[in-house]
């Protein structure tokens, strides 16, 4: 076996460690049912879902996990079959906050808009795990960032459209006002139907951003919710906390670590910091990871490797810029790490992938 073949074999093993199980990226059955019926339901839609391995009639347990990838592929197939290019906007417009089960109940009954936003950020994983959410401030602005935790580029636009519009509509419902002062930034180019966005979004819309952002006036968080109810909110939070505990207890530790690492690849915490996040000792965390056949370094390298490969394939960022975005102090360390991961330099990898893409285009 040559050195390059050995590196390729190691790459496959490393990626296998990072591949999520069927339940690692999911929506709960209640949410999947909501999406199914929003698309129209019926026998023809159900047949498309079954072609992708999903049976809507089996979703009786509302908390049962439904794998995200086949669900998203089903939605994409319905879009193609029924010529619905703006399906993400249509879905988002119809997914009213009141239809989102316990998390919807918590949002509706929150005391203030700020509390509603924090509830969404804290408990969204009880309904979906294919996207992460961060909250932070910049001056007098509150920023909500959506981070993809899936890799299929075909479904990217429809998923982000639906999530961003669902978020906007929830905040407008509880605040009792249109978010005309908001700014929505999408991290992809304008789709062919971009002119329709202004029909759905209340604030200013921008494309080609570096990230998916909803930017709001920070003062909005102090607005009292029109449907505030402390008793209902307390009951909803108790249920959500219990559900979060169940999810964490049933998820392998390496998947929970990967979810944390994906939140901010440029600010990778140390092993000690990650152990504190999970309230365990460093030695205990190492032991759990060993039992699952991996190490913390493998997980961190895997996230950086995947993101570096995607950036080299799909963007024109310089190698230096990619290294900085991933948190490397100097490009030499990044270049050395990339060669260790892939058996070739970053520039060689980009050239090879670009040549392959051109070759595929020529075949068409």
Rosetta blueprint (number, residue, H / E / L):
1 X L
2 X L
3 X H
4 X H
5 X H
6 X H
7 X H
8 X H
9 X H
10 X H
11 X H
12 X H
13 X H
14 X H
15 X H
16 X H
17 X H
18 X H
19 X L
20 X L
21 X L
22 X L
23 X L
24 X L
25 X L
26 X E
27 X E
28 X E
29 X H
30 X H
31 X H
32 X H
33 X H
34 X H
35 X H
36 X H
37 X H
38 X H
39 X L
40 X L
41 X L
42 X H
43 X H
44 X H
45 X H
46 X H
47 X H
48 X H
49 X H
50 X H
51 X H
52 X L
53 X L
54 X L
55 X L
56 X H
57 X H
58 X H
59 X L
60 X L
61 X L
62 X L
63 X L
64 X L
65 X E
66 X E
67 X E
68 X H
69 X H
70 X H
71 X H
72 X H
73 X H
74 X H
75 X H
76 X H
77 X H
78 X H
79 X H
80 X H
81 X H
82 X L
83 X L
84 X L
85 X L
86 X L
87 X H
88 X H
89 X H
90 X H
91 X H
92 X H
93 X H
94 X H
95 X L
96 X L
97 X H
98 X H
99 X H
100 X L
101 X H
102 X H
103 X H
104 X H
105 X H
106 X H
107 X H
108 X H
109 X H
110 X L
111 X L
112 X E
113 X H
114 X H
115 X H
116 X H
117 X H
118 X H
119 X H
120 X H
121 X H
122 X H
123 X H
124 X H
125 X H
126 X H
127 X L
128 X E
129 X L
130 X L
131 X E
132 X E
133 X E
134 X E
135 X E
136 X E
137 X E
138 X E
139 X L
140 X L
141 X E
142 X E
143 X E
144 X E
145 X E
146 X E
147 X E
148 X E
149 X L
150 X L
151 X L
152 X L
153 X H
154 X H
155 X H
156 X H
157 X H
158 X H
159 X H
160 X H
161 X H
162 X H
163 X H
164 X H
165 X H
166 X H
167 X H
168 X H
169 X H
170 X H
171 X H
172 X H
173 X H
174 X H
175 X H
176 X L
177 X L
178 X L
179 X L
180 X L
181 X L
182 X L
183 X E
184 X E
185 X E
186 X L
187 X L
188 X L
189 X L
190 X L
191 X L
192 X L
193 X L
194 X H
195 X H
196 X H
197 X H
198 X H
199 X H
200 X H
201 X L
202 X L
203 X L
204 X E
205 X E
206 X E
207 X L
208 X L
209 X L
210 X L
211 X L
212 X E
213 X E
214 X E
215 X E
216 X E
217 X E
218 X H
219 X H
220 X H
221 X H
222 X H
223 X L
224 X E
225 X L
226 X L
227 X L
228 X L
229 X L
230 X H
231 X H
232 X H
233 X H
234 X H
235 X H
236 X H
237 X H
238 X H
239 X H
240 X H
241 X H
242 X H
243 X H
244 X H
245 X H
246 X H
247 X H
248 X H
249 X H
250 X L
251 X L
252 X L
253 X H
254 X H
255 X H
256 X H
257 X H
258 X H
259 X H
260 X H
261 X H
262 X H
263 X H
264 X L
265 X H
266 X H
267 X H
268 X L
269 X L
270 X L
271 X H
272 X H
273 X H
274 X H
275 X H
276 X H
277 X H
278 X L
279 X L
280 X L
281 X L
282 X H
283 X H
284 X H
285 X H
286 X H
287 X H
288 X H
289 X H
290 X H
291 X H
292 X L
293 X L
294 X L
295 X L
296 X H
297 X H
298 X H
299 X H
300 X H
301 X H
302 X H
303 X H
304 X H
305 X H
306 X H
307 X H
308 X H
309 X H
310 X H
311 X H
312 X H
313 X H
314 X H
315 X L
316 X L
317 X L
318 X L
319 X H
320 X H
321 X H
322 X H
323 X H
324 X H
325 X H
326 X L
327 X L
328 X L
329 X L
330 X L
331 X H
332 X H
333 X H
334 X H
335 X H
336 X H
337 X H
338 X H
339 X H
340 X H
341 X H
342 X H
343 X L
344 X L
345 X L
346 X H
347 X H
348 X H
349 X H
350 X H
351 X H
352 X H
353 X H
354 X H
355 X H
356 X H
357 X H
358 X H
359 X H
360 X H
361 X H
362 X H
363 X H
364 X L
